């Protein structure tokens, strides 16, 4: 089987070698070429270098990452791009711009002090390269893409399942996402009205240092108020609370936000399950949960708990997912009420909260 060919773009010679070595240590991929900046990178593409996946530094001379991404779009080049971003200076803000411009995902860039776990970064990078490569393949070439979905599942995914009857008005909405989530959450949150009437809690798998920029970008483009959650913050209606990177976020019976550094669940912190399960204990049947695009199973157990309490459960449809992992795992519990494409999720939330969907 041929290897996944990766083009490494970074203005630092040390970082180019560091990233290339990480890639070349894997038996199923290779760093086929390097580029020193955005201009060099675009020239290589024009000259016929055709990688399967691109790793792209955000901050570079001549042409930076965001500009290079925009030029790729104009050139109609659809090669998946994984952004490597510093957690200092404007790195997180620029990363959010890159995701909006079409980047597949991002990985925190190893710092000169090597303060981050290098093995974790390597594992995250190579796994996302594999996912990006898989996403870029034509549907009929995606080997093992869904582990032979049975006919019942294939036909059932488009159908609305039976819902458990809820009593009373919806009092909260909880949302979870991972890979591809920033764009999906942006689609949902920016479509919500400023007077939604309930709080919204969001867990996006994102490392320390990036959730502040993410929440600020959401807030500047939304009618509803969006904040990065902090410990002890009062829960108010018409506010979206985004979990901080590195902390689990839970809803307390005292109607306050509580953050903790308990062990990761499914390898992540914040975890969607932590939020969903805590919220189900507080809001009971008066809650709506939404599982969006992402890798893994986080959110499935929380979906079950919310459904047991009589809440309404929603999962994103495969057709609009960047990675159909988390919504699939939630659906396979048999506890998902509605499966919706991303553009319909906000409307469904508004409808149910307003009482039209009950």
Beta strands, then each sheet from edge to edge (+ up, - down):
strand 1: 4-9
strand 2: 29-35
strand 3: 53-57
strand 4: 80-85
strand 5: 105-108
strand 6: 172-177
strand 7: 199-204
strand 8: 225-228
strand 9: 239-242
strand 10: 248-251
strand 11: 257-260
strand 12: 287-291
strand 13: 312-316
strand 14: 338-340
sheet 1: 2+ 1+ 3+ 4+ 5+
sheet 2: 8+ 9+ 7+ 6+ 12+ 13+ 14+
sheet 3: 10+ 11-
end
